[in-house]
Each structure stands twice: as structure tokens, then as C-alpha cells.
Amino acid sequence: MSDDHTHVQEFFGARAAGWDARFPDDGPAYAAAVAVLGLREGDRVLDAGCGTGRALPPLRAAVGPSGVVLGADLTPAMLQAAVRAGRDRDGQLLLADVAALPLRAESLDAVFGAGLISHLPDPAENLRELARVVRPGGTLALFHPIGRAALAARQGRQITPDDLRAEPNLRPLLAGSGWRMTSYADEDTRFLALAVRNA
């Protein structure tokens, strides 16, 4: 396991039990972001880096009982917290690295990634892996329930020009990884970038 993976597991593993309690008001933001993804009844969707599974209920509601909802995370404690919260009823949980997903090529219609991009050890390669498992024309939503400036203030830091989520950095990163950005919003109340997988 790489040092990046170990760091991610240690960081989130130590915080998993109290994660939802730290952010109790994020539910509506997750539901709104899932709605923008444009999922349909019967679609197949992955919540990449699902954490405690906060996106799984709105994803299940969007794809209905005939759809497939998967939640993949690298940290066992986060998946255990998802089970304790009952979110495993809304999707199948996978202990998996988004850098090497145990999924067939082009087997999904969409990927949802909340807070994901800043935790990827090799963003270009990891986004290519997400493109591999999504059909051509499928969608990717990169989301955070607060915007870049608000998140930086919460963490006691400044936004830097090399922030991967800045539009001038994210657009070419996605383009080089098999995606075309179709919309971008960075507001106090949310960050949401949508992309479509190239044919």
C-alpha cells in the first residue's frame, strides 16, 4: 500500500465514527448535487470515495429500485460507519481504491465524487480510471458541500493557485483524463463540477 493510501486511511479512519456528526446539515447539498447529475431510473452509478455513504440515499432515489448504486471507499472504518447509519440499504459498499476499481470497463452511467479530488494520489491517472468504468457519454460529478474559499477558511488556510479544484486547473486535468467539463460552480454553499466522458 502506498504512503498516500496509508495517510488517507489514517486520516479518515480516525474521524469515521464522528464524521456525520461534524457535518449534520450537508444532506440537502448532497441531494441537490445528485439531482444535477441527471440520473434516470435504472441507471448504474458509483459513489467514489463514498465515506460514510451520505450520497447513497439520494443516489438510490434517483436510480430507483431497478438501478445499481455502488459506494467505494479505501477506509474500512468509513464503510463501517455507513453500515451503522443504515446506508448499505441504499447501495452495495465496496472496500476499494478508486485507482483500481473492481469493475468492468464502461459498466456505469455515472460517478459521483464528494470531496474526492483533493485526496487522489495521482489525479490524472485516477480520473482516467473513473473514465474507464463509465460508458461514453456518461457523467462525473465532483462535489463538495461548501466552496473552495469556505473550505479553506474552515481549515485556516488560503486558496492557492495550484488548487486542483480551481477551474483553470480542473478543466485541463479532466480533458487529459477522458472527460469534458460541462459546468462549474464554486460558491460558498457548494463546489460542483460536472463532466461527460468522451466517446
Secondary structure as GFF3:
##gff-version 3
##sequence-region A 1 199
A	DSSP	alpha_helix	3	15	.	.	.	ID=ss1
A	DSSP	three_ten_helix	16	18	.	.	.	ID=ss2
A	DSSP	alpha_helix	19	22	.	.	.	ID=ss3
A	DSSP	alpha_helix	27	36	.	.	.	ID=ss4
A	DSSP	beta_strand	44	48	.	.	.	ID=ss5
A	DSSP	alpha_helix	56	63	.	.	.	ID=ss6
A	DSSP	beta_strand	68	73	.	.	.	ID=ss7
A	DSSP	alpha_helix	76	84	.	.	.	ID=ss8
A	DSSP	three_ten_helix	87	89	.	.	.	ID=ss9
A	DSSP	beta_strand	92	95	.	.	.	ID=ss10
A	DSSP	beta_strand	108	114	.	.	.	ID=ss11
A	DSSP	three_ten_helix	117	119	.	.	.	ID=ss12
A	DSSP	alpha_helix	123	132	.	.	.	ID=ss13
A	DSSP	beta_strand	134	144	.	.	.	ID=ss14
A	DSSP	alpha_helix	148	154	.	.	.	ID=ss15
A	DSSP	alpha_helix	167	175	.	.	.	ID=ss16
A	DSSP	beta_strand	179	187	.	.	.	ID=ss17
A	DSSP	beta_strand	190	197	.	.	.	ID=ss18
###
